[in-house]
Amino acid sequence: MDELHMLAELRRDTPPIRAGASGAARARLLEEMTAPSRSRVRLRPIIVRAGVVAALASAIITAIAVPRDTGGDPARPGVVAVLAGAQPAVAAVAKRARTAAEKQSTEKVPADSWTYVRTLQRETESHDLSDLRDWYTADGRWNAGVDDDGRVTVSEIDPERDVPSAAFLLGAPTEPEGMARHVYAEVDRIIAAERAGGIRSSTVDTSRGRDVAAFALVKEALKRYYVTPRQQAALYGALAYIPGVTVIEDVEDAAGRHGQAFGIIDAQSVRSEIVFDRRTYRYLGSRSVFTEDYTESPPPPGVDSDYDPDNPLHFAKGTVVELTAKMDAAVVDGPGQRP
Amino acid sequence: MLPEMTSPPAVSSPAPDDAEVIAASLSDSERFATIFDRHVEEIHHYIARRVGTDAADDIVAETFLAAFRRRSVYDVSRSDARPWLYGIATTLVARHRRSEVRYLRALSRTGADPLPESLADGVVNRLVTHDQKRRLAGALATLGQGDRDALLLVVWGELTYEETARALDIPLGTVRSRLNRARHKLRARLGRNDLTKETHDG
């Protein structure tokens, strides 16, 4: 039996939708049809979870004096209520990165230019190393890929499916505090858009609180896109304004390169890390690792969860759940072109 | 129950296809309930296979709400709305990626599928041995989201490559290369015997 036939059998016997669930879904649809306007905001369970997670995080990350989200008003995207004070250890690294960047010429990336990024990604289960090559225009409007036959396919990007967009970096501030505000404004925009159903796919997980999401946004931008040295220094500087971010001494990326890292620990005791070269401050890669033995505990009553008491999720301390390396990033002549 | 039509339909006239119903729902929104009634079971089954029945109940409701809100941009040259609905469902499933991978990992580690109450476990076990099932689930968990989406739309949703391209809003060539890559990975994993090496935290 080949793999597709086997796959066709897997979970084929999943039970059909229960009448109650079907009726509830139909009632929601009918309510929507007869509603006078679409502007009603439904509070999604994800928002509830975010609050719970923030509370848990405060118990784990004891080093932070006031472990709380920095506020913000998702109803008014772009308005950052309070920006936490910059943390000296992170800010110092960012300052040195800035000094290093200033030795290079200022670079302006035109909005319509094509950029190329090559990434190595260690798959968590199989340990296979994937070698990924992606092309994007700097304005986030187009992407391109090369398929197995060498054909270049250019596609228009749906902004609802591509979060964060490369456009996040276009014209972004090049100093730390401005970049921090830019980051939180984008996180608030993402949260608001998710509530309104305007985002269909995002790699920034907002369910673990606003600060962890801000860190994730910076990490995704560094991981996926071409970033100029000055923007890179500003993104590092922005991390200093995110409560809970620390500097970690020795971390290895997917290509086996060693560096220092910025990290933040979420409520699952996973530390998300941004690895950089300790001399040039160039971004090297990303890693996520369990900092403690983790066994999922039951959710508080009333919180929507996929928790299964007979089979709680377990990860041993030190389990690496994400490992990548950015091998190449450049402005290129066109889609499919390499530097 | 369909709302009144402007002219009485002839006794033998065929039921309006999805495109006609969706077009009619632009002026008479309640017509859209027909789309729900026609496809809710199939779309739910696809979602439940991916993330479990509990999460599927909510996602399937969201799917039809999103479809309803976007009905004005539906391509009425497509008489069958299923690829469109599968596409919407797939993007909503992507938000639950954590639970999907979690299910697959649990099945891969323990062989016990955490999806609730199987109706006919024996049937599956006869066709797919326990070990193969574990390896298959483990392999599925390692696929990239885009590769898994394309693969499961073709195999579980039984969409054609062209319908899959439309559902995911990607070029046909990309569907082909995603499926190639996904099948290659599945084959590689199924051919292997030592599971111990692969389960990271076991």
Interface residues (C-beta under 8 A of the other chain):
Chain A: M1 E3 L4 M6 L7 A8 E9 L10 R11 R12 D13 T14 P15 P16 I17 R18 A21 S22 A24 A25 R26 R28 L29 L30 E32 M33 T34 R38 E123 T124 E125 S126 H127 D128 S130 G145 D147 D148 D149 R151 T153 S155 D158 R161 G197 R200 S201 S202 D205 D304 D306 D308 D310 N311 L313 H314 F315 A316 T319
Chain B: S29 E30 F32 A33 F36 D37 V40 E41 H44 H45 A48 R49 V51 G52 T53 D54 A55 A56 D57 D58 V60 A61 E62 F64 L65 A66 F68 R69 T91 L92 A94 R95 R98 S99 R102 Y103 R105 A106 S108 T110 A112 D113 P114 L115 P116 E117 S118 L119 A120 D121 V123 V124 L127 V128 Q132 K133 L136 A137 G138 A139 L140 A141 T142 G144 L151 V155 W156 D169 I170 P171 G173 T174 R176 S177 N180 R181 R183 K185 L186 R187 R189 L190 E198 T199 H200 D201
